[in-house]
Amino acid sequence: MYELTVVALLEREGYNQIQYKDFVYYHENKQSLIDFMNTDKSDIYLIWSVNLSMKNDVLVADTIRASNPLAYILFLGPGPTYFIDDCLRTERDIVVRGEPDITVLEVANALRDSADWQRVDGISYLQNGEKVNNKSREMIRDLDTLAFPARHFIKDKLYRNPKLKLTPY
């Protein structure tokens, strides 16, 4: 649910048309994603990925891209941080390396303001078919500057960590 901290920062910045979809939690399939994409035309999609889900998450990005080729897809999480090349397929794919909070906010603001998002620290992207790795973002020194996770997107759902066998997680 780390991505909900990113969502909370976006909300705090004034982004108010955020949707949060957890297809895994609801055991939804590819057709559910296609149906969603037939009605959704967002400018930016965030995909949180871990190493074990990378292949499926890249397929999700392909489905998004087929329906909305002008959207930007930002890959977040440990999977994309270490497997950058697997995520970069078009020049509208962006890998957010390491801690995503401030980086995603800066990319979203740059895209909103038609500014140069390619100058944001902590991202990788394709430019003229070549991978570009911007310098890494410094660690956040004061975690109190971050917003509390936007838990209202998951309401009363209980998540379970299968490795730790903990519920709620």
JOWOCOR-V565059 format. One record per pair of residues at least 4 apart in sequence whose ideal C-beta (glycine too) atoms are under 8 Angstrom apart, sorted by sequence separation. I is the first residue (numbers start at 1). J is the second residue. D is the distance in whole Angstrom. If there is no record, write none. Layout:
((I,J,D) (I,J,D))
//
This chain:
((2,6,8) (3,7,6) (4,8,6) (5,9,7) (6,10,7) (7,11,6) (8,12,6) (9,13,6) (11,15,6) (22,26,7) (24,28,8) (28,32,4) (29,33,8) (30,34,6) (31,35,6) (32,36,6) (33,37,6) (34,38,6) (35,39,7) (36,40,6) (49,53,5) (50,54,8) (53,57,5) (54,58,6) (55,59,7) (56,60,7) (57,61,7) (58,62,7) (59,63,7) (60,64,6) (61,65,6) (62,66,6) (63,67,7) (64,68,6) (65,69,6) (75,79,8) (76,80,6) (77,81,7) (78,82,6) (79,83,6) (80,84,7) (83,87,7) (84,88,6) (89,93,6) (96,100,4) (99,103,7) (100,104,5) (101,105,7) (102,106,6) (103,107,6) (104,108,6) (105,109,6) (106,110,6) (107,111,6) (108,112,6) (109,113,6) (111,115,8) (126,130,7) (151,155,8) (161,165,7) (10,15,4) (11,16,7) (23,28,4) (28,33,7) (49,54,6) (75,80,4) (88,93,5) (98,103,8) (110,115,4) (118,123,8) (126,131,6) (127,132,5) (140,145,7) (154,159,8) (160,165,8) (161,166,5) (164,169,7) (23,29,8) (26,32,8) (65,71,8) (80,86,8) (87,93,6) (97,103,8) (109,115,7) (110,116,6) (111,117,6) (117,123,8) (125,131,8) (126,132,7) (140,146,7) (160,166,7) (161,167,8) (11,18,6) (64,71,6) (80,87,5) (88,95,6) (96,103,5) (110,117,4) (118,125,7) (124,131,6) (125,132,6) (160,167,4) (10,18,6) (49,57,4) (65,73,7) (87,95,5) (96,104,6) (124,132,7) (159,167,8) (160,168,7) (161,169,4) (23,32,6) (64,73,6) (110,119,8) (118,127,7) (124,133,5) (158,167,6) (159,168,6) (160,169,6) (23,33,6) (47,57,5) (107,117,5) (110,120,6) (124,134,7) (158,168,4) (159,169,5) (7,18,6) (84,95,5) (96,107,7) (106,117,8) (123,134,5) (61,73,5) (75,87,4) (122,134,7) (7,20,6) (47,60,6) (84,97,7) (94,107,6) (107,120,5) (121,134,6) (122,135,8) (47,61,6) (61,75,7) (81,95,7) (106,120,5) (118,132,7) (120,134,7) (121,135,5) (122,136,6) (21,36,7) (80,95,5) (81,96,8) (106,121,8) (119,134,8) (121,136,7) (122,137,3) (4,20,7) (45,61,8) (80,96,7) (81,97,5) (107,123,7) (118,134,8) (121,137,4) (80,97,7) (81,98,6) (103,120,6) (121,138,8) (57,75,7) (75,93,7) (103,121,7) (45,64,5) (73,92,7) (75,94,7) (103,122,4) (72,92,5) (73,93,5) (74,94,5) (75,95,5) (76,96,5) (102,122,8) (103,123,6) (19,40,7) (71,92,7) (72,93,8) (73,94,7) (74,95,8) (75,96,7) (57,79,7) (70,92,7) (72,94,6) (74,96,6) (19,42,7) (45,68,8) (69,92,8) (77,100,8) (94,117,8) (99,122,8) (65,89,8) (76,100,4) (98,122,6) (17,42,8) (54,79,4) (65,90,7) (97,122,5) (37,63,6) (42,68,7) (45,71,6) (47,73,6) (49,75,6) (53,79,7) (54,80,8) (61,87,7) (96,122,6) (97,123,7) (33,60,6) (37,64,6) (41,68,6) (43,70,8) (44,71,7) (45,72,7) (47,74,7) (49,76,7) (50,77,6) (51,78,6) (52,79,8) (62,89,8) (65,92,8) (96,123,6) (97,124,6) (40,68,8) (43,71,6) (44,72,5) (45,73,5) (46,74,5) (47,75,5) (48,76,5) (49,77,5) (50,78,6) (51,79,5) (58,86,6) (61,89,7) (76,104,7) (95,123,6) (30,59,8) (34,63,6) (37,66,8) (38,67,7) (42,71,6) (43,72,7) (44,73,8) (45,74,7) (47,76,7) (48,77,5) (49,78,8) (50,79,5) (54,83,6) (58,87,6) (94,123,5) (95,124,4) (33,63,5) (37,67,4) (41,71,8) (44,74,6) (46,76,6) (49,79,4) (74,104,6) (94,124,7) (95,125,7) (33,64,8) (37,68,7) (49,80,5) (51,82,7) (58,89,8) (94,125,5) (51,83,7) (54,86,6) (61,93,7) (93,125,7) (30,63,7) (34,67,7) (54,87,8) (74,107,6) (93,126,7) (91,125,7) (103,137,6) (72,107,8) (91,126,5) (102,137,7) (88,124,7) (90,126,7) (91,127,7) (97,133,8) (23,60,8) (88,125,7) (89,126,8) (49,87,8) (88,126,5) (98,136,6) (99,137,7) (102,140,7) (72,111,6) (97,136,7) (98,137,6) (101,140,7) (6,46,7) (84,124,5) (97,137,8) (99,139,7) (99,140,6) (3,46,7) (88,131,6) (3,48,4) (101,146,6) (2,48,7) (85,131,7) (84,131,7) (84,133,7) (46,104,7) (44,107,8) (44,108,6) (44,111,6) (43,111,7) (6,76,7) (3,76,6) (3,77,8) (2,77,8) (9,101,6) (13,105,6) (9,102,8) (15,108,7) (6,100,5) (10,104,7) (6,101,6) (9,104,7) (10,105,6) (13,108,8) (5,101,6) (9,105,5) (13,109,7) (3,100,8) (2,100,8) (6,104,5) (10,108,6) (6,105,8) (20,150,8) (18,150,8) (22,154,7) (25,157,7) (20,153,4) (20,154,7) (25,159,7) (12,147,5) (18,153,8) (11,147,7) (9,146,7) (8,146,8) (9,147,5) (8,147,4) (11,150,6) (8,148,6) (5,146,6) (8,149,6) (5,147,6) (7,149,8) (8,150,4) (5,148,8) (7,150,4) (5,149,5) (4,149,4) (5,150,8) (4,150,5) (7,153,6) (2,149,8) (4,151,6) (1,149,6) (4,153,6) (1,151,8) (4,154,7) (1,154,7) (1,159,7))
//
